[in-house]
Amino acid sequence: MSTDIFAEALKRLDLAAEHSKAAPETVERLRHARRFLEVSLSIRMDDGSLRTFTGYRCQYDDTRGPAKGGIRYHPDVSAGEVRALAFWMTFKCAVAGLPYGGGKGGIIVDPRSLSRLELERLSRAYMRAIAPIVGPEQDVPAPDVYTNATIMAWMMDEYSLITGRRTPAVITGKPIALGGSLGRDDATGRGGFYQMLELARRRGWDAGKTTIAIQGFGNAGQHFAKLAEASGYRIVAASDSKGGIYNPEGFTVDALIDVKDRQGSVTKAVGKVISNAEILELDVDVLVPAALENQLTGANAANVKAKAVIELANGPTTADADAVLHQRGVTVVPDILANSGGVTVSYFEWCQNLAGWYWPVELVHERLRERMVAEFNTVADFAEQRKIPMRTAAYAHALDRLAEAHESMGTKEWFSAR
Ligand code: NAD
């Protein structure tokens, strides 16, 4: 990601402010991260040498509740990226109606260059460094790029050792045996799927006649595909890092997953091999970007034939593309809404940890569905009333919720009144 990514994030704030009731002073406060911590982590490597890594944790805003957001391990992690991702989490948690603020963290490291023991030392060192500012009531991290349930378990264990109390609610995305939630694995795809069903209901689509292409056949994309197929939708194309496959008759999703698992790519399935650029321009009803950022751009947005784009990936559409897609009447369900199923079930995990009472998976699904249906329709209504893109509506709605919390503690008008 480029270094001006935070400046890009602030542009979304300015656009949202045009359609929000937020006071200018609330918008001003949201232009700045509330807290940003940089740490250096010196760990002993397996060969006895000492190596120092840089880590960050940003708590962008915690007015609506504890900061919430993942921890990324990647060589390209930067302060600007962490700050921008924490800003996005603030808006994602607000749009999903979760009682959380937004946070994010990361370490500049290529985790594949470390042994497992080095990775554990680094992860525990990171938790020791951020422990003074995180906790179930302050800031609740989670996995992100190249971090996983085992890493969350090490961090939870380290925090519990520091505080002398077993504290599962300090972090989410844990293994089930250590307080993880059932239903977290498919939550992102499932949340996006529930939203597609609402869109179909509003538009009067017939499932059997609705075709779907999925760019990025990983965790989010596969779960979305399975659920859509089970409801009668046709998955006609899918892709991964090696390319894509297209069959207008539709694929059997389990068979496609099997091909990917056994042969390393969906391109080995029976169908027409296509590129990752071509999949975006197929003549389908629904396009689901579920891989990377910046896939729909000013250069290809005019060629998108889908009626709707459901952004399971973070940031797949550039601002240029947004303008073109809106003008052409393509509905874009924006990432902060479309992929908010993941953080919603992370919230359920935290609730279960605090209560010490664990839910059956059916209850997780039902509560996720309720929330996704309600928030999707609120944003869709707002967009229709104002004739604005769903992305702008989602940010404005989130900003309204943030403003309500900020302004409940008084505004200029309130304080200057006699
Ligand atoms: P994943 O690693 O399981 O899957 C990613 C898939 O994308 C893989 O199949 C990979 O082969 C494919 N891919 C990589 N490069 C590609 C390219 N150039 N073109 C097409 N496909 C390519 O990841 P995931 O967890 O499914 O996450 C996918 C996206 O969803 C990311 O943007 C992530 O930030 C976002 N997201 C995921 C979650 C979650 O809970 N998993 C939550 C919120 C957002």
Residues whose N, C-alpha, C, O or C-beta is under 5 A from the ligand:
A	BS01	NAD	T188 Q215 G216 F217 G218 N219 A220 G221 S239 D240 S241 N276 A290 A291 L292 L312 A313 N314 N339 G342
